Amino acid sequence: MVTESKENYFRVPITMPAEMVEYLDGLGMESKKTGGHKIPNTMIVRCAIRLVEKLKPDVRNVRSEEELQERLLDACRNFKK
């Protein structure tokens, strides 16, 4: 497992519903159950943000979490390598 240097990292408090935290924990444990290492929640979130950066979603005039989710789904559908 490659260890990331956290020298330039900032702690960012985020809030989310319990079921999202449970999902992250379960996703992280799935790797361990199948022979890998447990994936920390922070690593999953960092990777998700890196993916969003690559998708370059159109977030102009977004007014709700649901609308943002739809924009992200659109960006996924339209993503070209």
N, C-alpha and C positions, 0 to 999 in steps of 0.2 A: 504494500500500500504506500503510495507516495504521500509524504507528509507535506502539507502546505505551510509556508511561512506565514505566520499571522502577525508579523511585525507591523504591517501597514493596515491591519484590519481595524474596523470600528465596531463596537457593540451597538446593535440597533434593536431596541425593544419592539416587538411586534405582538399584536393580539390576534387571536383566532379562536373559533369555537372549539370545544373539547373534541368533537368528532374529527376535525382536521388534525389536531395534535395526535389523536389515536391513529389516524391514517399514516401520518409521518412516521410514528413509532413502528407501526406494522411494516411499512415499506422498508425501513431501516433494518428491521429484524429478518425480513425475508432473505436478504443477502446472507446473513449469518446462518440461517437454517439450511441454506443450500450450499454451504461450504466456504462462503466468503467471510468478510468481516461485517459487523454491524455498521451501517451507514448513519452517521450522526445527522440529526435533523438540520443542523446548520449547513451541512454539505449539500443536502437535498435542496434546501432553499437557494443556496448560492448557484447551484447548477440550473435550477428553474429560472433564475434571473438571467443567467448567461444565455439560456435558450430564448427568453423573451427578447434579449438584445439582438440576437440573430434574426428573429422573426420580424423585427421592425414594425410593430403594429401601429395602425393609425389610431391615435388616442385623442385626436382633436374633438373637442366638444363632448367628451364623455361625461356623463352626469351620475352614473351609478355603477356599483360593483357588477351588476348583471350586464350592463352595457359593455363594460370593460371585458368581461368574460367572453361576450359575443365577438368583440373586436379581436381578441386573442385567438378564438377559434377560426375566425376569418383569415387571420394572418397565418395560421397553421395550414389551412386549406390552400392558401396561395403561395406557400413557401417553395422556393426553388433553390436548390443548392448552389 
